[in-house]
């Protein structure tokens, strides 16, 4: 631990490393430290770490976590961030009444969309939006997008990016089917988060990519060339079609009860199977749902 910061407690851990709550000795300010350990010291700084740092240094928005400092150490690198109280996942679990507070949900969702719209306008895909990666300043009800470890810049024309991104419950159907993708993958994740804020539970819960895909199809039906041009030529579609469910057994309106008619309209526009028809973050902010 760099002598500039005093460790208080570990607050998170993942494949990337460990996150600590720390105190800056000179100012007594609380910060978060993401410590990334380099497994192979001879290889230098991994490209994913360089990409995350460069993206975060480029982003400057009230709904995106601020990277304050980068500290190199003997084993890797420490990223110093502003500290926020808790993440949206813990907030939902701790305050289940949020599902009944439409204004609170509306306020959170608008902030998430503002942050996503900013990222997309700067040609950046987050690729791992989920409640765990949305931090909340409880005193001010401010939401900030965090963890850009899987984020990347994109250009035109689009390249073939890896499908090994996004957490399973928030993974867009084009990722599950192995299609090329762009900004709509983030909007699918936002739709899943919106539904989870309302119900308190993930909308799609399964233990494998194929089973999540079946859960999606049970709600929206199996896509066809009429509803999603080009879908039938995708490898997963071709090889797994015989196993896809043909009967719709789930309904978005009944599973996301409490969202209201206008909210349901917005949610249904976020969760469209065909990514080319999915609503954008900037257009979602203009939806009637936010007019009150």
C-alpha positions as CSV (number, residue, x, y, z in Angstrom):
1,X,0.0,0.0,0.0
2,X,1.5,3.4,-1.0
3,X,2.3,5.5,2.1
4,X,0.1,8.2,0.6
5,X,-3.0,6.2,1.4
6,X,-4.0,4.3,4.6
7,X,-6.0,1.1,4.0
8,X,-9.3,1.0,5.8
9,X,-11.0,-2.2,4.5
10,X,-11.4,-4.4,1.4
11,X,-14.7,-3.6,-0.3
12,X,-14.5,-5.7,-3.5
13,X,-12.6,-8.5,-5.3
14,X,-12.6,-9.9,-8.8
15,X,-10.5,-11.3,-11.6
16,X,-8.9,-7.8,-12.0
17,X,-7.6,-7.6,-8.5
18,X,-8.9,-6.1,-5.2
19,X,-10.7,-2.8,-4.4
20,X,-10.0,-1.1,-1.0
21,X,-11.6,1.7,0.8
22,X,-8.7,4.1,1.8
23,X,-7.9,7.4,3.5
24,X,-5.6,9.9,1.9
25,X,-3.3,10.9,4.7
26,X,-2.7,14.5,3.6
27,X,-6.3,15.4,3.2
28,X,-8.1,12.8,5.3
29,X,-10.3,12.2,2.2
30,X,-11.9,8.8,1.6
31,X,-11.0,7.2,-1.7
32,X,-11.3,3.8,-3.4
33,X,-8.2,2.0,-4.6
34,X,-8.4,-0.6,-7.3
35,X,-5.2,-2.7,-7.1
36,X,-4.3,-4.6,-10.2
37,X,-1.6,-7.2,-9.9
38,X,0.3,-8.2,-13.1
39,X,0.6,-11.9,-13.2
40,X,3.5,-12.0,-15.7
41,X,5.9,-9.2,-14.7
42,X,8.0,-9.8,-17.8
43,X,5.1,-8.9,-20.1
44,X,4.7,-5.3,-18.7
45,X,1.4,-3.5,-18.3
46,X,-1.5,-5.6,-19.9
47,X,-3.2,-3.9,-22.8
48,X,-6.6,-4.2,-21.0
49,X,-5.2,-2.1,-18.1
50,X,-3.7,0.5,-20.5
51,X,-7.1,0.7,-22.3
52,X,-9.1,1.1,-19.0
53,X,-6.8,3.9,-17.8
54,X,-6.8,5.8,-21.1
55,X,-10.6,5.6,-21.4
56,X,-11.2,6.8,-17.8
57,X,-8.8,9.7,-18.3
58,X,-10.7,10.7,-21.4
59,X,-14.2,10.6,-19.7
60,X,-15.4,13.6,-17.7
61,X,-19.1,13.4,-16.7
62,X,-21.1,13.7,-13.5
63,X,-22.5,10.1,-13.9
64,X,-19.1,8.4,-14.5
65,X,-16.7,7.5,-11.8
66,X,-13.6,9.8,-11.6
67,X,-10.1,8.4,-11.9
68,X,-8.1,10.6,-9.5
69,X,-4.6,9.1,-9.8
70,X,-2.6,6.2,-11.2
71,X,0.2,4.8,-9.0
72,X,2.7,2.2,-10.3
73,X,4.0,-0.3,-7.8
74,X,6.4,-3.2,-7.8
75,X,3.6,-5.8,-8.5
76,X,1.2,-3.8,-10.7
77,X,-0.7,-0.6,-10.6
78,X,-3.1,1.1,-8.2
79,X,-6.0,3.1,-9.6
80,X,-7.4,5.8,-7.2
81,X,-11.0,6.7,-7.6
82,X,-13.5,8.9,-5.8
83,X,-15.3,6.9,-3.2
84,X,-19.1,6.3,-3.2
85,X,-21.2,4.6,-0.5
86,X,-22.5,1.5,-2.2
87,X,-23.5,0.0,-5.5
88,X,-27.0,-0.4,-7.0
89,X,-27.1,-4.1,-6.3
90,X,-26.5,-3.5,-2.6
91,X,-28.9,-0.6,-2.7
92,X,-31.7,-2.7,-4.1
93,X,-31.1,-5.4,-1.5
94,X,-30.9,-2.9,1.4
95,X,-33.8,-0.8,0.4
96,X,-36.5,-3.0,-1.3
97,X,-39.0,-0.2,-1.0
98,X,-37.2,1.4,-4.0
99,X,-39.3,-0.8,-6.2
100,X,-42.3,1.1,-5.0
101,X,-40.7,4.5,-5.5
102,X,-41.1,5.4,-9.2
103,X,-39.5,8.8,-8.8
104,X,-36.4,7.2,-7.3
105,X,-36.2,4.7,-10.1
106,X,-36.8,7.4,-12.7
107,X,-34.0,9.5,-11.2
108,X,-31.6,6.6,-11.1
109,X,-32.4,5.5,-14.7
110,X,-32.1,9.0,-16.1
111,X,-28.6,9.3,-14.6
112,X,-27.5,5.9,-15.9
113,X,-28.7,6.9,-19.4
114,X,-26.9,10.2,-19.2
115,X,-23.7,8.4,-18.4
116,X,-24.2,5.8,-21.2
117,X,-25.2,8.5,-23.7
118,X,-22.0,10.3,-22.9
119,X,-19.9,7.2,-23.3
120,X,-21.5,6.4,-26.7
121,X,-21.1,9.9,-27.9
122,X,-17.4,9.6,-27.2
123,X,-17.3,6.2,-29.1
124,X,-16.9,4.1,-26.0
125,X,-18.7,0.8,-25.2
126,X,-18.9,-0.1,-21.6
127,X,-19.8,-3.8,-22.2
128,X,-20.4,-4.7,-18.6
129,X,-23.3,-2.6,-17.3
130,X,-24.9,-4.2,-14.2
131,X,-26.0,-3.1,-10.8
132,X,-22.7,-4.0,-9.3
133,X,-21.0,-1.5,-11.6
134,X,-23.3,1.4,-10.8
135,X,-22.1,3.2,-7.7
136,X,-24.4,5.4,-5.6
137,X,-23.7,8.5,-3.5
138,X,-26.6,7.9,-1.0
139,X,-26.5,11.4,0.4
140,X,-27.1,13.0,-2.9
141,X,-28.9,10.2,-4.8
142,X,-26.2,10.4,-7.5
143,X,-25.4,7.3,-9.7
144,X,-22.1,6.8,-11.4
145,X,-21.0,4.2,-13.9
146,X,-17.9,2.4,-12.8
147,X,-15.6,-0.5,-13.7
148,X,-14.4,0.1,-17.3
149,X,-12.3,-3.0,-17.3
150,X,-14.2,-4.4,-20.3
151,X,-14.8,-1.1,-22.0
152,X,-13.3,-0.2,-25.3
153,X,-13.3,2.5,-27.9
154,X,-15.1,1.7,-31.2
155,X,-14.9,3.3,-34.6
156,X,-16.6,3.1,-38.0
157,X,-16.7,0.7,-39.7
158,X,-17.2,-1.6,-36.7
159,X,-14.7,-4.3,-36.1
160,X,-15.5,-7.9,-34.8
161,X,-15.1,-7.5,-31.1
162,X,-15.0,-10.4,-28.6
163,X,-18.3,-11.8,-27.3
164,X,-16.7,-12.7,-24.0
165,X,-18.0,-9.5,-22.3
166,X,-21.0,-8.6,-20.1
167,X,-22.3,-10.5,-17.1
168,X,-24.7,-13.3,-18.1
169,X,-28.0,-11.8,-16.7
170,X,-27.4,-8.5,-18.6
171,X,-26.0,-10.0,-21.8
172,X,-27.6,-8.9,-25.0
173,X,-29.0,-11.5,-27.4
174,X,-26.6,-10.5,-30.2
175,X,-23.7,-11.4,-27.8
176,X,-25.3,-14.7,-27.0
177,X,-25.8,-15.5,-30.7
178,X,-22.3,-14.5,-31.7
179,X,-23.2,-11.5,-33.8
180,X,-21.2,-8.3,-34.4
181,X,-22.3,-5.7,-32.0
182,X,-22.1,-2.0,-31.0
183,X,-23.8,0.4,-28.6
184,X,-27.1,-1.5,-28.4
185,X,-25.4,-4.1,-26.2
186,X,-25.2,-1.5,-23.4
187,X,-28.8,-0.5,-23.9
188,X,-30.0,-4.1,-23.4
189,X,-28.1,-4.1,-20.2
190,X,-29.7,-0.9,-19.1
191,X,-33.1,-2.4,-19.8
192,X,-32.3,-5.4,-17.6
193,X,-31.2,-3.0,-14.9
194,X,-34.4,-1.0,-15.2
195,X,-36.5,-4.1,-14.8
196,X,-34.4,-5.2,-11.8
197,X,-34.9,-1.9,-10.0
198,X,-38.6,-2.3,-10.4
199,X,-38.8,-6.0,-9.3
200,X,-35.8,-6.4,-7.1
201,X,-34.7,-9.5,-9.1
202,X,-32.7,-10.0,-12.3
203,X,-35.1,-10.4,-15.3
204,X,-33.1,-13.3,-16.8
205,X,-31.7,-15.8,-14.4
206,X,-29.9,-18.9,-15.8
207,X,-26.5,-20.6,-15.4
208,X,-25.4,-20.8,-19.0
209,X,-25.5,-18.6,-22.1
210,X,-27.8,-21.0,-23.9
211,X,-30.3,-21.1,-21.0
212,X,-30.3,-17.3,-20.7
213,X,-31.0,-17.1,-24.5
214,X,-33.9,-19.5,-24.0
215,X,-35.3,-17.4,-21.2
216,X,-35.1,-14.4,-23.5
217,X,-36.9,-16.3,-26.3
218,X,-39.6,-17.5,-23.9
219,X,-40.4,-13.8,-23.2
220,X,-40.0,-12.3,-26.7
221,X,-40.3,-15.3,-29.0
222,X,-37.7,-16.8,-31.3
223,X,-36.5,-14.1,-33.8
224,X,-37.0,-14.6,-37.5
225,X,-35.8,-12.9,-40.6
226,X,-38.9,-10.7,-40.4
227,X,-38.3,-9.5,-36.9
228,X,-34.5,-9.5,-37.0
229,X,-32.9,-9.5,-40.5
230,X,-29.8,-11.6,-40.7
231,X,-30.4,-13.6,-37.4
232,X,-30.9,-16.9,-39.1
233,X,-27.4,-16.8,-40.6
234,X,-25.7,-16.5,-37.1
235,X,-23.8,-19.6,-36.1
236,X,-25.5,-20.2,-32.7
237,X,-28.9,-19.7,-34.3
238,X,-28.1,-22.3,-37.0
239,X,-26.6,-24.9,-34.7
240,X,-29.0,-24.5,-31.8
241,X,-32.3,-23.7,-33.6
242,X,-33.8,-27.1,-33.0
243,X,-33.5,-26.6,-29.2
244,X,-34.9,-23.1,-29.1
245,X,-38.3,-22.9,-27.3
246,X,-41.2,-22.1,-29.7
247,X,-43.8,-21.2,-27.0
248,X,-43.8,-17.8,-25.3
249,X,-44.4,-18.5,-21.6
250,X,-43.2,-15.2,-20.1
251,X,-44.6,-11.7,-20.4
252,X,-42.7,-8.5,-19.8
253,X,-45.8,-6.6,-18.6
254,X,-46.5,-9.1,-15.9
255,X,-42.9,-9.7,-14.9
256,X,-42.1,-6.0,-14.6
257,X,-45.3,-5.0,-12.7
258,X,-45.1,-1.6,-11.1
259,X,-43.2,0.1,-13.9
260,X,-46.4,1.7,-15.2
261,X,-47.7,1.9,-18.8
262,X,-45.3,4.6,-20.0
263,X,-42.3,2.9,-18.2
264,X,-43.3,-0.4,-19.8
265,X,-43.2,1.3,-23.3
266,X,-39.6,2.5,-22.6
267,X,-38.5,-0.8,-21.2
268,X,-39.9,-2.7,-24.2
269,X,-37.9,-0.4,-26.5
270,X,-34.7,-1.2,-24.6
271,X,-35.4,-4.9,-24.7
272,X,-35.9,-5.4,-28.5
273,X,-34.2,-8.5,-29.9
274,X,-33.0,-6.8,-33.1
275,X,-30.2,-4.4,-32.0
276,X,-30.8,-2.1,-34.9
277,X,-34.3,-1.3,-33.6
278,X,-33.3,-0.9,-29.9
279,X,-33.7,2.6,-28.6
280,X,-30.5,4.7,-28.1
281,X,-29.5,6.2,-24.8
282,X,-30.0,9.8,-26.1
283,X,-33.5,8.9,-27.5
284,X,-34.4,7.1,-24.3
285,X,-33.8,10.3,-22.3
286,X,-36.4,12.1,-24.5
287,X,-39.0,9.4,-23.8
288,X,-42.3,10.4,-22.2
289,X,-41.4,8.4,-19.1
290,X,-39.1,11.3,-18.1
291,X,-41.5,14.2,-18.7
292,X,-42.8,14.2,-15.2
